[in-house]
Amino acid sequence: MKRAIIFANGILPYAEAARKLVLPGDWLIAADGGLRLALSLGFTPELIIGDLDSAATQDVSRARGMGAEVELFPREKDATDLELALRRAQESGCDFIRIVGGLGGRSDHALANLFLLTDPALRFVDLRLDDGVEEALVMHDRADITGSPGDTVSLLPLGGPADGIFTEGLLYPLRGETLLPHRTRGISNEMTGTLATVSLRTGLLVCVHARRISGEEEPSEEPLVPVIFH
């Protein structure tokens, strides 16, 4: 499995939880302003991609000095920097991609980032937005959720009804049922163990998994309020 971690230009609720998402050997990519986020977590990306309108010049120079490659695009383009980074990871054969910093911040960007996950070309990639506390993915057929008992799992149909939904490891099970976009039945289910499985026959399903963060996991020297990286 070839793994990529893409740093976006968003908000992180707990830095330490985000750091734990990165494993040795991961290919680290910064989508423009996500460079500052990566550096603040102690990581130097191997690739910086975008128009560099939100990445600080000194951060780019610092990363370049540590071996980072830069792929520069014009500011007037038809794709966000995150989309460019995602395409690059896909073209490089990554079948496990986590986007860090893509959930918080501007609501239009958060929605656009979520919709990026609906690309049929990414159907067989394990692709999720993840800030260490909350993860979001778009399901075409099946997905496993790893967490802890009491974690919240919400299932939201996207673009129309999601049919034939089966769940395992959730407090309120679904057995071949249909979720509708104008109903809220799939909100705030709970994990009963460390693994939950969700599958569906037709449609698209957004799964949002909110992890329970214990006092031991909260950073002791960092503020508990989000920090916005411009």
N, C-alpha and C positions, 0 to 999 in steps of 0.2 A: 504494500500500500504506500503510495506516494502522498505525503501530507504537505499542505500549504496553510500558513497562517497569514491572513491579510489584515493589516491594520487600517481601519477607516478613521475618519476625522470626527469622532463622536464623543460620547460621555461614558465614563466607567464609574459604577457605584463603589466598587472595591478593587483597588489595584492588585492586591495580593491574589484575589480570586481569579483575576484575568491572567496573571503571570503563570498560574498553574495550568493554563490551557496549552502552553508552549512546551513541546518536548524536544529533547536533543535530536538533531537531524531534520527538524521541520524546515521547510523552505519559507523564509520570512519575506513578505512583500508589504511595502508601505504604499497605500494609495494617497499620493500627495500629502495633505495635512496629517494623515495618519502617521507620518514619520515622527512627529513630535510625540505622539502617543506611544509609539514603539520605543523611542529613546527614553521616555519617562519611566517605562517599565523595565529598562535595563537591557533592551534588545537592539541590535543593529541589523536592520533589514538587508538582505542580499540584493533586493531590487526595489527601486523607488520609481513609481510610474504615475504619469499625469501631466498636467500643464504647470504644476509647481506654483500656482497662484496663492496657495495657502500654506505651503511649507516654507519655514524660515530659511533664508540663505545660509546662515551659519550652521543650521542643522544639516542641510544638504551637503555642505562642505565637510562637515564632521563625518557624516556617513560615508561620503566618497573616500575620505582619507582612511576609512576602516574597510575599504574594499567594496562598497555598495555600487551596483550598476544603476544608471539612471536612464529611463526611457521617457523622453520629453515629447509631449503632444501639444498642439496649438490650443489656446484658450477657447477659441470658437470651435466646438466639436459637438457631435450628436450623442455623446455618451459621457456619463460621469466617470470620474477617475476610478471609482470603485468598480464600475462595470469593466473598464479597461483592465484592471488588475485581475478581476475574475476570469475574463477571457484568456488572459495570459496564463493563469494557473491551469485552466482547462486545456489549453493548447499544449501545455507542457506535460500533460498526462496525469495531473493530480486527480486522485479519486477520493480524497479526503480534504475538505476545505473548511476552515473556520474563519469567519469574518468577525474580528474583534473591534468594538467601537462603532458598530453599525446600527445599534438600536436606539441609543439616546441622542438627544440634541434636537435638531430640526425635525418636525413631524413629517414634512414632505420628503426629506431624505430617508427617514426611517421607513416610510411606506415604499418609496422607490427601491430601497435596498431589499425589502421583503419581496416585492414583486419580481426582482431579479431572480429569485429562487424558483420562479415558475417556469423558467426557460426549459422547454422539452429536451434540449441538448444536454442539460445538466441532470436529467432524470436519474441516471445511475451513479451520480456523484454524491457522496455523503457530505452534504453542504448545509451549513447552519450559521446563523447569526448568533454570536455568543459573547457575552461580556463577563462570564464567570459566575454570575448570579442568575441570569436569565438567558435562555436559548430559544430561538425560533427557527422552525424549518417548515418547508412546504412538502407535503406528502403526496406522491402520485399513487403509491400502492401500500407500502409498509415501512415502518420505522421502529427502532428500539430506543427507549428513553432510559438512560442510566442516571440514578439519583439516590434519594433517601426516602424512607417512609414519611409521609406528610408533605412532600413536595407537591406543589400545585401544577396540574396539567390541564390546559384548556385547548379544546379542539374547535376550530372555526372553519366552516366551509367557505371556499373562495371562488367567486365567479358563478355560483350556482349551487344546487344541492350536492352533497357528498353522500354517496349511497353505499350500502353494504359495509358498514363500519363495525369492526370487531375489536375489542380491547381485552388485554390481560394485564393484571397487576394494578388495576385502578379500582378505587373504592366503589364507584358507580359504573358497572360494566355496560358496554354496548354490545348487542348480539345481532349483528346484521342490520342495524338500523340506519336511518337517514337523518342527517343534520341539514337544516335549512339556514340560509344566510340571514333571514329575518327572524330567526328564533335564537335564544341564548342557552339552549339546553347543554351545549358542550363546554360551558364555562366552569372553571374552578372544580375540576375533579381532583382526586388526590391519589398519590402513589401509596401502595400498601407495602411495598418492599423496595429493593434496590433496582429492579428492572420492570419496566412497563413496555408492552408491545401494542401498537395500533396498526390496523390494516384497513383498507377500503377497496371496494370493487371499482367504483367510477367516481370521477370528480377530482377536485383538489382540496386538500385539507391542511390548514395552517395549524401547527402544533406549537404552543408556547409553554415551555417548561420553566417554572420559577423554583429555584433551589432554596432550601431553607439554609440560612447562614447562621451558624452558631457563634457565640461570643468568642470562641477560640479562633474562629476563622477570620474575624474582623481585624483589620490592621490596627495595631496599637498606637503607631506614631503618625498615622495619616488621618486627615479629616474624614468624617463619615458622610460628608456631602459630596455630590458629584462635582468633578472638575471639568469644565468645558475647554476643549482644545480647539482653537480657531485655526 
